[in-house]
Amino acid sequence: MQVNRRRFLQVGSLASASLMLPKFLKAMEQGNLVPPGNKVLVVVQLSGGNDGLNTVIPYRNDIYYKMRPTLGIKREQALALNDELGIHPALKSFKALYDDGSLGVLNSVGYPNPDRSHFRSMDIWQSASDSKDYWGTGWLGRYLDAQCKGCDMPTQALEIDDTLSMALKGDAVKGLALTDPQRLFGASNDRYFKELLKQSHEDEHQNVGYLYKTMAETISSAAYIQQQFKTYKSKESYPATELGRNMKTIAELIMTDINTSVYYVSHGSFDTHVGQQGQQQRLFEQLSDALQTFTTDLKKNDRFKDVLVMTFSEFGRRVGQNASGGTDHGTANNMFLIGGGLQQKGVLNEGPDLNNLQEGDLQYKVDFKNVYATLLKKWLGADDQAILKKQYEHLSFI
């Protein structure tokens, strides 16, 4: 087959953008695996800036209802967590997890000098930089860099998406983005790609050679992931939503011997400037249903104690509702922590202080990088200070 150079460059660029692979996947094919029982982190990104005040609701606070006369969740509808805070009525599975001691709620999470741009704030959360700094690597990508320097049992991160987020991009090692292991395997075995590889020795151009190498690694890695993926099929009925399908893929991989420490998935958009009630309700129902089936699956297979789910959003929303039945970009927000290995459970700190706003916005009390440092050190067993480039306080939820 005659290969068109321009077509190859186009295909190769796409492959390098969305299928960048860690070099250590070759080593994993040799059977250097961690048995079931290794700690796994699942990051659920609530994209678009989820409204935290209508997620964890200060249902006895008069200021909340004064600022949100029509948008506030009614007291009788909130699923009570304690005497002051309740959870959105669509998050029924989260309330059940709270009741059985498997959920932690961290309030007022943010960072100094917050940015209200979706793109910039997401970069800050994904890179774990200060708001004044611009970093090109992600906190989980740097975790991969650190864990794979001379180690004989490498780690891996998978994002269930078409493209790889900055969070999983390191200097030397990157995670892999895929939506379906079987589809990735099928695409990687396409005749066109195999013909390209046959010609790799004929082209000595540096950039093209790099793309050939990336393509070869993609084919090799896709085969390895497919080999693991086909060893377990869930018996649970996951929701027929994008998030439901993605959580099923993660669950089925967790149940295998694949050496994956981090999974990353996004849900949204929560950018609710207009008509927030319906949009947030729908997205929360999808989130609740998917996490309910996912956690049930893990529990039945005795893996729940080894898996920790963390949710985050790039910022919260303003305290006051706007004129369009929604909320505009804000600052501090809440995070959920879900798993069978939590050492501290329930509401982990005080709810947001509505008496002490800054220009109509909540003020953060917990730096999100403290959460990252805790997860890296206590859950993933990594050098959090080296990865985050600074020492942050460790929290007590694990």
C-alpha positions in Angstrom: 0.0 0.0 0.0 1.4 3.4 -0.9 1.3 5.8 2.0 0.6 9.5 1.5 2.9 11.5 3.6 0.4 14.3 4.3 -2.2 11.8 5.4 0.3 10.1 7.7 1.2 13.4 9.4 -2.5 14.2 9.9 -3.2 10.8 11.4 0.0 10.8 13.4 -0.8 14.2 14.9 -4.2 13.0 16.0 -2.6 9.9 17.6 0.0 11.9 19.4 -2.6 14.4 20.7 -5.1 11.9 22.0 -3.3 8.6 22.5 0.0 9.6 24.1 1.3 6.6 26.0 3.7 6.1 28.9 6.8 4.2 27.8 6.4 1.7 30.6 3.5 0.0 29.0 5.9 -2.3 27.2 7.3 -3.4 30.6 3.8 -4.2 31.8 3.4 -6.7 29.1 6.0 -8.8 30.8 3.6 -9.5 33.6 5.1 -7.0 36.2 1.7 -6.4 37.8 0.3 -5.4 41.2 -2.3 -7.9 42.4 -5.8 -6.8 43.3 -5.7 -4.8 46.5 -3.6 -1.9 45.2 -4.9 1.5 45.9 -6.8 3.2 43.1 -7.8 6.8 42.7 -10.8 7.8 40.6 -11.1 11.5 39.8 -14.5 12.7 38.7 -14.3 16.2 37.2 -17.6 18.2 37.3 -16.8 20.4 34.3 -18.2 23.9 33.9 -18.2 25.1 37.5 -20.8 23.2 39.6 -22.9 25.3 42.0 -21.7 24.0 45.4 -24.3 25.9 47.4 -27.1 23.9 45.7 -25.1 20.7 46.1 -24.4 20.9 49.8 -27.2 23.1 51.0 -27.1 25.3 54.1 -30.8 24.6 54.6 -31.2 26.5 57.9 -29.4 29.6 56.7 -31.7 32.6 56.0 -29.1 34.4 54.0 -29.0 31.5 51.5 -32.8 31.8 50.9 -32.6 35.6 50.8 -29.9 35.5 48.1 -31.7 32.7 46.2 -35.4 33.4 46.5 -36.4 31.1 43.7 -33.3 29.0 43.1 -32.6 27.9 46.6 -33.4 24.2 47.4 -36.4 24.1 49.8 -35.6 23.0 53.3 -38.0 20.0 53.1 -36.4 18.8 49.9 -32.8 18.8 51.0 -31.5 15.4 52.2 -30.2 16.3 55.6 -26.6 15.4 56.5 -26.7 17.2 59.9 -28.6 20.0 61.6 -27.2 22.6 59.2 -26.4 21.0 55.9 -28.3 18.9 53.4 -27.5 17.4 50.0 -29.3 18.0 46.7 -32.4 15.8 46.4 -31.1 14.3 43.2 -28.0 12.9 44.9 -29.8 10.1 46.6 -26.9 7.6 46.3 -24.6 10.2 47.9 -26.9 10.4 50.9 -26.9 6.6 51.2 -23.1 6.6 51.1 -23.0 9.2 53.7 -25.3 7.1 55.9 -23.1 4.0 55.6 -19.9 5.9 56.4 -18.5 5.9 52.9 -18.7 9.6 52.0 -16.8 12.6 53.1 -17.8 16.2 52.4 -15.2 18.9 52.3 -16.5 22.5 52.2 -15.1 25.8 51.1 -12.3 24.4 49.0 -10.4 26.7 46.7 -7.2 28.6 46.3 -5.8 32.1 46.9 -6.5 34.8 44.3 -9.1 32.8 42.5 -9.7 33.0 38.7 -13.2 33.0 37.3 -12.2 31.9 33.8 -13.2 28.3 33.1 -10.0 27.6 31.2 -7.5 29.3 33.5 -9.1 28.0 36.7 -9.2 24.4 35.3 -5.5 24.8 34.4 -4.8 25.7 38.0 -6.8 22.8 39.4 -5.2 20.3 36.9 -1.7 21.5 37.2 -1.8 22.3 41.0 0.0 25.6 40.4 -0.6 28.8 42.2 -2.9 31.3 40.4 0.1 33.4 39.4 2.0 30.5 37.8 1.6 28.8 34.5 2.7 25.1 34.4 2.6 22.8 31.4 2.3 19.6 33.4 -0.5 18.1 35.6 -0.3 16.9 39.2 -1.1 13.3 38.1 1.3 13.5 35.2 4.1 14.5 37.6 3.0 11.6 39.8 3.6 9.3 36.8 7.0 10.9 36.2 8.0 10.4 39.8 6.8 6.8 40.1 8.4 5.7 36.9 11.9 6.8 37.4 13.9 3.5 37.7 11.0 1.6 39.2 10.6 -2.1 38.4 6.8 -1.9 38.9 5.5 1.0 36.9 2.2 2.7 37.2 -0.4 3.9 34.7 -3.2 6.5 34.5 -6.2 6.2 32.2 -8.6 8.9 31.2 -11.9 7.8 29.9 -12.3 10.4 27.2 -11.3 11.2 23.6 -8.5 13.5 24.6 -6.0 13.7 27.5 -6.4 16.4 30.1 -3.5 18.4 31.4 -3.9 16.7 34.8 -2.4 13.5 33.3 0.4 15.0 31.3 3.9 14.8 32.8 7.3 15.8 31.5 8.4 12.3 30.6 5.3 10.2 31.1 1.7 10.7 30.1 -1.5 8.9 30.8 -3.6 7.4 28.0 -7.0 8.7 26.9 -9.5 6.2 25.6 -13.3 5.8 25.5 -13.6 2.1 24.8 -10.7 -0.5 25.2 -12.2 -2.7 22.5 -12.6 0.1 20.0 -9.0 1.3 20.7 -7.8 -2.2 20.1 -9.8 -2.5 16.9 -8.6 0.9 15.6 -5.0 0.1 16.5 -5.1 -3.0 14.3 -6.3 -1.2 11.3 -4.5 -2.3 8.1 -3.5 1.3 7.4 -1.6 1.7 10.6 0.2 -1.6 10.2 1.3 -0.6 6.7 2.6 2.7 8.1 4.7 0.9 10.6 6.3 -1.3 7.9 7.6 1.9 6.3 8.9 3.4 9.5 12.6 2.6 8.7 12.4 4.5 5.4 11.7 7.9 6.9 14.5 9.4 9.1 12.8 12.8 9.7 12.9 13.3 13.5 9.3 14.4 14.0 7.9 11.7 11.8 10.1 9.1 13.5 8.6 10.2 16.8 5.1 9.7 15.5 6.0 6.2 14.2 7.2 5.4 17.7 4.1 6.7 19.3 2.0 4.7 16.9 3.9 1.5 17.7 3.4 2.1 21.4 -0.3 2.7 20.9 -0.7 -0.6 19.1 1.2 -2.4 21.8 -0.6 -0.8 24.7 -4.0 -1.2 23.1 -3.4 -5.0 22.9 -2.3 -5.1 26.6 -5.4 -3.1 27.8 -7.7 -5.2 25.7 -6.2 -8.4 27.1 -6.9 -7.3 30.6 -10.3 -5.7 29.8 -11.8 -8.9 28.5 -11.0 -10.9 31.7 -13.9 -9.4 33.6 -17.4 -8.3 32.7 -19.6 -6.6 35.2 -22.9 -8.2 36.2 -24.4 -4.9 37.2 -26.8 -2.9 35.1 -25.1 0.5 34.6 -27.1 3.5 33.4 -27.3 4.0 29.7 -25.6 7.4 29.9 -22.1 8.5 28.9 -21.1 8.7 32.6 -22.7 5.3 33.3 -20.8 3.7 30.4 -17.5 5.4 31.5 -17.9 4.2 35.1 -18.6 0.7 33.9 -15.4 0.7 31.9 -13.5 1.9 35.0 -15.1 -0.7 37.2 -14.3 -3.5 34.7 -10.7 -2.5 34.5 -10.4 -2.2 38.3 -11.5 -5.8 38.7 -8.7 -7.1 36.5 -4.9 -7.4 37.1 -4.2 -4.2 35.2 -1.7 -2.0 36.9 -3.6 1.2 36.9 -3.5 3.5 39.9 -5.5 6.5 38.5 -8.7 6.8 36.5 -10.0 10.2 35.3 -13.4 11.0 34.0 -15.4 14.2 33.3 -19.1 15.0 33.7 -21.0 18.1 32.7 -21.4 20.9 31.7 -22.4 22.6 34.9 -22.1 26.1 33.5 -25.5 27.1 34.7 -25.9 30.8 33.9 -29.5 30.1 32.7 -32.1 27.6 34.0 -29.9 26.0 36.6 -32.5 23.9 38.4 -33.3 21.6 35.5 -29.8 21.2 34.2 -28.2 20.5 37.6 -31.0 18.1 38.5 -30.5 16.1 35.3 -26.7 16.0 35.7 -26.9 15.1 39.4 -29.3 12.3 38.6 -26.8 10.9 36.1 -24.0 11.3 38.6 -25.9 9.7 41.4 -27.1 6.7 39.3 -23.7 6.0 37.9 -21.9 6.2 41.2 -24.5 4.1 42.9 -24.0 1.2 40.4 -20.2 1.7 40.5 -19.9 1.5 44.3 -22.3 -1.4 44.4 -20.1 -3.2 41.8 -17.0 -2.5 43.9 -18.6 -3.7 47.1 -19.8 -6.9 45.7 -16.3 -7.7 44.4 -14.5 -6.6 47.6 -12.7 -3.7 46.0 -14.5 -0.8 47.6 -11.9 -0.5 50.4 -9.2 -0.1 47.8 -10.8 2.6 45.7 -11.2 6.3 46.5 -13.4 8.6 44.4 -12.8 12.3 44.4 -15.0 14.9 42.8 -14.0 18.5 42.0 -15.1 21.4 39.9 -13.0 24.3 38.7 -15.0 26.8 40.8 -18.3 27.3 42.5 -20.9 29.8 41.6 -21.8 33.2 43.1 -24.0 33.2 46.2 -26.8 35.3 44.7 -28.9 34.0 41.8 -28.9 36.0 38.6 -31.9 37.3 36.6 -31.9 34.2 34.3 -32.7 31.5 36.9 -29.0 30.6 37.2 -25.8 31.6 38.9 -22.6 33.1 37.6 -19.0 32.2 38.1 -17.8 32.2 41.7 -15.0 30.9 43.8 -14.9 28.3 46.6 -16.7 25.0 46.3 -17.1 21.6 47.9 -15.6 18.3 47.1 -16.8 14.7 47.7 -14.6 11.8 48.8 -16.1 8.4 48.4 -14.6 5.0 49.4 -14.4 2.2 51.9 -11.1 3.3 53.2 -12.0 6.7 54.6 -10.6 7.4 58.1 -12.7 10.5 58.6 -16.3 10.5 57.3 -19.3 12.7 57.0 -19.1 16.5 57.0 -15.4 17.1 57.4 -15.5 20.8 58.2 -17.9 23.7 58.7 -20.2 24.8 55.9 -19.6 27.9 53.9 -19.7 31.2 55.8 -22.4 33.3 54.2 -21.8 36.2 56.6 -18.3 36.7 55.4 -18.4 37.1 51.6 -15.8 38.8 49.4 -17.5 40.8 46.7 -20.5 38.4 46.8 -18.4 35.3 46.7 -17.5 32.6 49.2 -14.0 32.7 50.7 -12.0 29.5 50.6 -10.8 27.8 53.8 -9.1 24.7 52.4 -6.5 24.9 49.6 -7.3 22.1 47.1 -3.6 21.3 47.0 -3.9 20.0 50.6 -6.3 17.5 49.3 -3.9 16.5 46.5 -1.0 16.2 48.9 -3.1 13.9 51.1 -4.1 11.7 48.2 -0.6 11.5 46.8 1.1 10.7 50.2 -1.5 8.7 52.1 -3.3 6.9 49.3 -0.9 6.6 46.4 2.3 6.4 48.5 4.1 9.1 46.5 6.3 12.0 47.4 3.7 14.8 47.4 6.2 17.6 48.1 8.3 16.7 45.0 5.2 16.3 42.8 3.5 19.5 44.0 6.8 21.5 44.3 5.9 22.6 47.8 4.9 21.1 51.2 1.2 21.2 51.9 -0.7 20.2 55.0 -2.0 16.7 55.0 -5.7 16.2 55.9 -7.1 13.4 58.0 -9.8 11.9 55.8 -7.4 9.0 55.0 
